Amino acid sequence: CTQPYHMFYIILPSLDIRQGLIEHLKKHKILSVFHYLPLHTSQMGRKFGGNRGDCPVTENISERLLRLPFYNSLQQGELSRVVDTIKDYQF
């Protein structure tokens, strides 16, 4: 049975640290992205009355969440390189 995992993420201490780690990984040719937008702050959410501040925990987590490379064919060496590069980052 192959697991259907489709993402792996970490939650960082702050938005600034997340942005810095994205740049650090990019310099090492490792793609990392953030993509979680709280639904209440999306265009549709705002259309239905959602506002920033309505869900402060969700908003806080979304600013600190970072998705890392993760796919079925990721090799152990590639995984180790991602982990080592994250460990090298000065938080």
RAPE-V822336 format. One record per backbone hydrogen bond with DSSP energy under -0.5 kcal/mol. CO is the residue of the C=O (numbers start at 1). NH is the residue of the N-H. If there is no record, write none. Layout:
CO	NH
CO	NH
//
This chain:
8	68
10	12
10	66
14	18
15	19
16	20
17	21
18	22
19	23
20	24
21	25
22	26
23	27
24	28
25	28
25	30
26	29
29	31
33	67
35	37
36	38
38	41
38	42
39	42
42	46
43	47
44	48
45	50
46	49
51	54
53	56
55	59
56	60
57	61
58	62
59	63
60	64
61	64
61	65
64	12
66	10
67	33
68	8
71	74
75	79
76	80
77	81
78	82
79	83
80	84
81	85
82	86
83	87
84	88
85	89
86	89
89	91
//
